[in-house]
Amino acid sequence: MSGIIGKKVGMTSLFDADGKNIPCTVIQAGPCVVTQIRTEEKDGYAAVQLGFDEAKEKNTTNSLKGHFAKANTTPKRKLVEFKTFPDAKQLGDVVDVTLFEEGEYVDVVGTSKGKGFQGVMKRHGFGGVGGATHGQHNRLRAPGSLGASSWPSRVFKGMRMAGRTGGDRVKIQNLQILKVYADQNLIVVSGSIPGAKGSYVVVDK
């Protein structure tokens, strides 16, 4: 599967030919540089590593400086491997939005917004303990019984409870590319994608 590394710019909307207003997301896709070629003989699998977004020299380790020097490119902040590309790639090659065409469908992977420690109503959509009568006190947003008694005398793993929410790797599938702006390295995809503005995303074909 081929693809590109990008950055979420924000959301907007477009009108289609029928006058329907379509919510969409703008992604700065590339340009990315090929920083490593994985081969079956040397690495046990075939893949192409891409680098995206400029990094400062002082914030780059010496080993990574040497890694980027082999590809004859400047240090990059984000590295991602892709399994296949329609044509053979060499170190230092540039991958940009010309990889995509308007109308085709892609998958977008991002990291969802972190919400911190949240209760069961926000985290899992619980309804809370209904009613405020019959001696209920500060129980409206409580999880209620956990279902454990003398057996098994413990809480089962995976029980939906309060905890840290968000900050997960999320893939949104089958988003249509509505516009490609090659001169600005921008693509516009239908719908929303995970992450905050400015966060990194991976667009898979």
VENMO-V168449 format. One record per residue. RES is the residue in one small letter. PHI is phi in degrees with one decimal (none if undefined). Layout:
res:RES phi:PHI
res:RES phi:PHI
//
This chain:
res:m phi:none
res:s phi:-95.1
res:g phi:176.9
res:i phi:-153.3
res:i phi:-95.3
res:g phi:-142.4
res:k phi:-137.9
res:k phi:-71.7
res:v phi:-91.3
res:g phi:157.8
res:m phi:-112.0
res:t phi:-152.4
res:s phi:-147.3
res:l phi:-130.1
res:f phi:-100.4
res:d phi:-88.1
res:a phi:-64.9
res:d phi:-89.8
res:g phi:85.8
res:k phi:-82.3
res:n phi:-85.3
res:i phi:-108.0
res:p phi:-68.8
res:c phi:-150.3
res:t phi:-121.4
res:v phi:-96.6
res:i phi:-123.4
res:q phi:-82.8
res:a phi:-103.2
res:g phi:77.5
res:p phi:-71.7
res:c phi:-110.8
res:v phi:-113.9
res:v phi:-72.1
res:t phi:-105.4
res:q phi:-163.0
res:i phi:-115.0
res:r phi:-86.7
res:t phi:-127.7
res:e phi:-61.4
res:e phi:-66.9
res:k phi:-93.0
res:d phi:-110.2
res:g phi:87.3
res:y phi:-155.9
res:a phi:-105.2
res:a phi:-163.8
res:v phi:-121.9
res:q phi:-96.1
res:l phi:-111.2
res:g phi:-117.9
res:f phi:-141.6
res:d phi:75.8
res:e phi:-67.5
res:a phi:-118.2
res:k phi:-75.8
res:e phi:-59.0
res:k phi:-68.6
res:n phi:-97.6
res:t phi:-110.1
res:t phi:-69.0
res:n phi:-62.4
res:s phi:-64.4
res:l phi:-72.2
res:k phi:-59.6
res:g phi:-65.9
res:h phi:-62.0
res:f phi:-74.1
res:a phi:-64.1
res:k phi:-62.0
res:a phi:-89.0
res:n phi:56.3
res:t phi:-138.8
res:t phi:-80.2
res:p phi:-58.6
res:k phi:-118.0
res:r phi:-88.6
res:k phi:-126.8
res:l phi:-122.1
res:v phi:-141.6
res:e phi:-102.1
res:f phi:-125.6
res:k phi:-73.8
res:t phi:-136.4
res:f phi:-136.0
res:p phi:-60.7
res:d phi:-129.9
res:a phi:-65.7
res:k phi:-112.2
res:q phi:-120.6
res:l phi:-56.7
res:g phi:91.4
res:d phi:-64.8
res:v phi:-107.5
res:v phi:-112.4
res:d phi:-130.3
res:v phi:-70.0
res:t phi:-65.7
res:l phi:-65.6
res:f phi:-110.4
res:e phi:-127.6
res:e phi:-64.3
res:g phi:101.3
res:e phi:-81.1
res:y phi:-110.5
res:v phi:-134.7
res:d phi:-109.6
res:v phi:-121.2
res:v phi:-111.9
res:g phi:-148.5
res:t phi:-105.7
res:s phi:-65.9
res:k phi:-63.4
res:g phi:-77.1
res:k phi:-108.4
res:g phi:76.8
res:f phi:-78.2
res:q phi:-128.9
res:g phi:-79.8
res:v phi:-70.3
res:m phi:-70.0
res:k phi:-76.6
res:r phi:-78.0
res:h phi:-123.7
res:g phi:77.2
res:f phi:-63.5
res:g phi:-90.1
res:g phi:81.8
res:v phi:-83.8
res:g phi:-64.1
res:g phi:82.0
res:a phi:-113.6
res:t phi:-99.2
res:h phi:56.0
res:g phi:80.4
res:q phi:-68.0
res:h phi:-142.0
res:n phi:54.5
res:r phi:-118.1
res:l phi:-64.9
res:r phi:-111.1
res:a phi:-83.1
res:p phi:-76.7
res:g phi:84.0
res:s phi:-66.6
res:l phi:-94.6
res:g phi:85.7
res:a phi:-100.2
res:s phi:-132.3
res:s phi:-64.1
res:w phi:-126.1
res:p phi:-92.9
res:s phi:58.2
res:r phi:-159.2
res:v phi:-100.9
res:f phi:-62.2
res:k phi:-63.6
res:g phi:86.3
res:m phi:-59.5
res:r phi:-74.0
res:m phi:-137.6
res:a phi:-66.9
res:g phi:171.6
res:r phi:-69.4
res:t phi:-120.2
res:g phi:82.0
res:g phi:69.7
res:d phi:-104.2
res:r phi:-76.2
res:v phi:-127.5
res:k phi:-113.2
res:i phi:-106.3
res:q phi:-101.9
res:n phi:57.9
res:l phi:-96.4
res:q phi:-85.0
res:i phi:-81.3
res:l phi:-90.5
res:k phi:-142.1
res:v phi:-127.9
res:y phi:-110.6
res:a phi:-64.7
res:d phi:-70.3
res:q phi:-110.9
res:n phi:57.9
res:l phi:-120.5
res:i phi:-127.5
res:v phi:-116.8
res:v phi:-113.0
res:s phi:-72.2
res:g phi:80.9
res:s phi:-107.9
res:i phi:-129.4
res:p phi:-70.3
res:g phi:108.6
res:a phi:-86.0
res:k phi:-62.1
res:g phi:89.3
res:s phi:-82.0
res:y phi:-78.5
res:v phi:-134.8
res:v phi:-118.8
res:v phi:-103.0
res:d phi:-104.4
res:k phi:-86.1
//
